[in-house]
Amino acid sequence: MSAAATGVGSLPGGDAREAAKTVTGSFEEFPYLAELPARGPGADMIGRSLGLLVDMYAHVEPSGWRISDRPGRDSKRARSWLGEDLDALEEFTQGYTGKLKVQAVGPWTLAGALELHGGEAMLQDPGACRDLAGSLAEGLREHLADVRRRVPGAQVVLQLDEPSLTAVLLGRVRSASGYRTYRAVDRQVVEGALRDLFAVHEGEVVVHSCAPEVPFGLLRRAGATGVSFDFSLLTEREDDAIGEAVEGGTKLFAGVVPGTDAPLSDPGGSVMGVRKLWRRLGLAPGTLAESVVVTPSCGLAGASPAYARAVQAHCVRAARSLADNPE
């Protein structure tokens, strides 16, 4: 059994074909649909996901993305770039069978980033948050169907990016003025919205956050089959939650390689922390390969193109090292 490796989402540069070629060449067994935010607003992770919404539109203001009454240039551009990326992926996955990951921003990070007409975040309006989650679910259903049509042999894995989730739960998302924070959203409400959204996909659903204090328990209860996180931010406080997650069958997408240019250790050294965690939790080393997917710690948009290529190859070798020497 070989351990798997994949990317998180973003890459440097703006050439969709180059990105698809790199991803499918590096991750032959678990490619993903790359995001290229350097192209500008609409190619960023927030704009791209707003482009997926059904009957809900957004445009760019100097302060960020704001809700609109009708589709404008910015949401059209987001859709057109997504189409370009899908065309490129389709070209390089002819005849492919196996896992394929696509990413979208989850409803809570989106609600914290999208402004209402008055400039405050949608997060402060519970009704607007419900509408946003419903619109996103509809858009994702269409997007996933499109991906399956284009790559019929793929087992699609849906990744929802929720870097703001912990801040939403703890009431740490700042208001437009920056002088106050929005009230914490009730955990039951957060969990319920995620559960409804996960239900649009019959395959694996992974939630990614490269923020500290990822709520492993809540994500599992909502039905996530995997959690993707920055391994360097884990503390022993999370040990119990992680142990329970692994024993319950949750996959850990462990971000063990820096997302921006840094010296790379040997591949075995990159996964040393994962082996130590397993020993600390008293888990059987033999389960490592099936429970862990090796990834960079976060997206690679801020990396140099050469480093981004090197990191992806490094993740594959680190995963192999984990499978060959789990002890």
C-alpha positions, 0 to 999 in steps of 0.5 A: 500500500503506497501512501498518497500525495497531492497538492493543496490548490494554488500554484504560481504563474498564470498559464493553465496548461503549464499548471495542469501539465505540472500537476498531472506530471507530479501527482500521477495518482492524485492530481488536482485542479490547480488555481492560479491567483496571479491572474488577478481577481476572479482567479483568487480562491474567493473570487473563483468560488463566488463565480460558482454561485447560482443566482448570486453575484459579486464584484470587486471593490477596493475593499474586496468582493461585494455582493451584486444584483446582477452578473458583472465583468468580475464574476464572468471573468472568474467563470471563464478562467475556471473553464480554461483551467478545466479545459487544460486539466481535461487535456492532460487527464485523457484516459485517467482513472483514479482520484482527482481533487477539486477545491472550492471555498467553504460557506463560512470563509466565504461569508467572512470574505464577501461584503453586503451592500453596506460593506459589512461581511455577510457573516453578520446576517444569518439569513444571508449566510443561509442563502450563500450556503444554498447557492454554493451547494447548487453551484458545486453540484453543477461544477462536480457534474462538469468535472465528472463529464470531462474526466469520466474515470475520476473518483472526484474528491471535493476539498472545501477551503475553510481557513476562517472557520476557527475565527468564525467559531471563536468570534475573531473575524474583524468587521469592515472598520477593523475595530470590532469583531463579528459575533461567534456563530453557533457551532450547531449552525456552522456544523449544520451548514457544512453537513448540508453542503457535504451532502452535494457530493457522494465521494470523499469530502476534505476540509482544508484549513492552514490556520491553527486550532482546526476543529477536527471533531466538528468537521468529522461530525459534519461528515468530512471524510478528511481534514487537510491542515498545516502540520507545523501548527499542531499542538499536543492539545489536538492529540485526542481529536486527531487520534479519534479522527484516525480511529474513526477512519478520517484521512489526514492530509498532512501539510508537512512541506513549506508552501513558500521557498525554503530549503527542503530536507530529505523526504524521510525528514519531512514526514518524521513528525507524522511518525512521531505523532503516530507513536505518541498516539499509540497508533499502529505504524501499518495504518500510516499509509492508508490514513495519511496523504502528504501535501504542502502546508498550504497553497503554493501561489507565493512560491517560485515556479521552480520551488513549486515544482520541486515541492510537489515531487518532494511530497510524492517521495515523502509519501513513499518514505512513509509507506516504506518505513512507517516505524 
